[in-house]
């Protein structure tokens, strides 16, 4: 017997029209690319992603996917050999770093610490 398929239209719901949520975080981390990171960096006011930027981005992504949570910025700075005060010269905020790294919305509590 052939299964019956419905001909009624099913509602189409998109998470976000551009692949980002209402707070600007990427909905699907798997769609992140280095080119997208460069575009997001420009939007955040970072003209060029240098080797040090990429080191931080890759470390944050690796830690997030390893532990499933926001890594502590003090430890990110230590791993990248950055003075914590210099980190803000690379990225305007933790939120911008998180967005550029293509990571999902970390939740309201975490976002409150990201400015």
Phi, psi and omega in degrees: 000137180273128179297141179280136175250143181284137176263356178290140180293133177264140179295139178258120181242125176257143178295311176206140185300334183249008182089005180239152177278181184295343178262003177089010178269145179297132182286322181237106182301334181293343180272358181293140173224165176295325177296318177298319178301318179296319177296316179295324178297315178300318178300326182277356179095010177265111186293316184219137175271110181275178178301323180292320175303311182297324177300315179293314180302312182294323178294314180298317179297315181298314180295317180300312183287340176279315186253347178072023181210168178294121177287150179291128184299327178301320180285326176298314180298317179298315181296325181270359181068034181254142167290132181306328178289333179282336181302323180287348173279334177282313183231136182301330181200167175297324179298317179295320176300314181299317180293314180299324179286354175074029182265153185288168178306122184279355181103162186298316182297312180297320180298330180294339179264358190268002183280000000 
